[in-house]
Amino acid sequence: DKVLMELIEPYELRAAKLREFLEDVKPSLRYDIVPLADPYGPSVTDPNLQCLVVSEETRRGGEAVNKKRLENGLPELVLYEILLMKDPDHAQNEEEKISSSSLRQRLLGTLLRPPRQDPALPSRPYVIGLTGGTGSGKSSIAKLLGQLGAFLIDADKLGHAVYVPGGPAYQRVVAAFGAEILSEDGTINRKVLGAKVFGNEERLKSLTDIVWPEIARMVQEQIREADAQG
């Protein structure tokens, strides 16, 4: 449940930074850095531990550790509480303490690494693909890019356009799935068509083999149009 957990650095990098910090503070210090695969780690099983450093917000976790140690027949640890430094420049949506969560908030919208120069990629037009499930923010990001001058291509709208009478996939879809998928006005009834392919991989593949290449072709046409407009 961490804020922006997708931006948390990998364990190897975090361990390396911690090791560098410990060596800088006191080179003679003996320590073990271990990954925590559960909320307790070795604190509830290691009989050699004597003290646990906590903060005001993690004291309850320390008390839970001691409860677990007693259950395991181990002596309680001394809980040594430290004060966390406040961040005087924290934003309204960030934590008051100096925190990696705030750092991840600040990383949003920044380049984590410079763009890779690939000679195989044309310099223009530059094509960005937006994918994601329902409610993931595709429309919001597309609107933002459009306000910045991007030429927007809506694949969902093209997906509807291929089915309309006279559309590039209309005749082949009707031929493949029968006239019973047609409404009275001659348009393809998407619900009836969906019922025919839902749960049937072979029929679904037949449909996508007809429709997807046509959508891709229409996308390429619009990309060329965008390029022509500059």
Secondary structure, 3 states (H helix, E strand, C coil): CCCCHHHCCCHHHHHHHHHHHHHHHCCCCCCCCCCCCCCCHHHHCCCCCCEEEEECCCHHHHHHHHHHHHHCCCCCCEEEEECCCECCCCCCCCCCECCHHHHHHHHCCCCCCCCCCCCCCCCCCCCCCCCCCCCCCHHHHHHHHHHCCCCCCCHHHHHHHCCCCCCCCHHHHHHHHCHHHECCCCCECHHHHHHHHCCCHHHHHHHHHHHHHHHHHHHHHHHHHHHHHC
